[in-house]
Amino acid sequence: MEPIITPEILSNARMQVRQIHIEPKLLEFIAKLIWETRNDRSLYIGASPRASIALLQISKAISVLHGREFVIPEDILLAATPVLRHRISLTPEREMEGITTDDVLKEIIARVGIPR
């Protein structure tokens, strides 16, 4: 097998992600999203503090892929559902109603509001 990416390229990519700027209001947005998952009545288990770190890192990586040196709210929104859907669990009642974790995450995002 021939490697697709070298260790040097991977190291450089990680460094780029670490250097991405994020405004304090966007850090608060991430924290509020995670907090809301822990206090939503539709969820049996909410996202952990590690989920906030993952959401931050993926949001930064998305900004790198879009050629930016800073995170915008849309980066967080793009990352939120894929990062969080497997880190939360619905209550049995909500599952029986046919609600999905994606549905609950959409409700939470709408409730928190997108910072501008």
N, C-alpha and C positions, 0 to 999 in steps of 0.2 A: 504494500500500500504506500502511496505517496501522500505525504502530509499536505493538507490544504492551507494550513496556516503555520507559520514558524513561531517558536517561543518569543522571538523578538517582536514580531508583529502583535502578538497577544499582549505582551508587556506594554508596548506603545499604546495600544487601544485602551488598556486599563488606566494608563497615565492620563490619556485624553479625558476619560470619563471623570477621573478624580478632579480635573481642573475645571470642569464645567461649573458655572456660577448658577446659584439658585437664590432668588429673592426670599427674604424672611416670610413674606405673606404666602409664598408657595409652600414653604416648610410648614407653616401653620395649617394650610389647606390639607396637606398630607396627614398631619397629626389629627385634624378634625375628622377626616375620613375614617381613620383607624379608630378613633374614639367612638364615633357613631356606630361602627360595626360592633363594638363591645357593649353598646347600650341600646341596640335595636331589638325590639320585642319579637321580631321575626327570626332572629338568629339565636341559636342555642350556644354557639361558640363564635366569638368575634375574632378579628385579626390581632395578632400579637405585635409587640414592639418590633420584632424582626421583620414583620410584614411592612412596616413603615420604612425600614432601611432598604428592603428589596424594592419597594415602590420608588423611593428616591433614586436608587442606582439605575433602575430600568428607565426612569424618566430622563436621567442624565444621558444614558446611552442612546435613547431615541433622539435627543437633541444633537448628539454627535453625528448620528446617521443622517440628520437633516442639515448638517453643515453649520450648526449654530454653536456658540460658546456659552449659551445660557438656556435655562429651562423655561418653557412657556406653559401656561395652564393646559394647553392641548396635549402636551407630552404626558402630563400626569393622567389626563383623562384617557389617553390611548393605552396607557399601561395599567390603569386601575383594575379593570375587570379581569384581564388575564393573570395579573399578579395576585389578586385577592380571592378569586372565585374558589380556589382549592384550599384557602386558609380560613374559610368560614364554614359554619354548618347551620342549616336551617332547623327550626323547631319541627318536630314531627307534624304538628298541625299545619304548618305552612307547606310542608312537603306534600301532605295529603290533598291540599288545595291546588296542587300543581304549580305552585310558585317555584321559581328557580333562584339560585344565588345571584345570577345576573340581574334578575328583576329587582331583587332587594338592593343590590349595589346601585342600580339606576336610581332607585328611590332615595338612597342615601346621598348620592352625588347631587341630586336635585335639591334635597333638603339643605345640604351644606352650602350650596351655591358656589359658582366658579369665580374665583377672584380675578379682578381686572386691574 
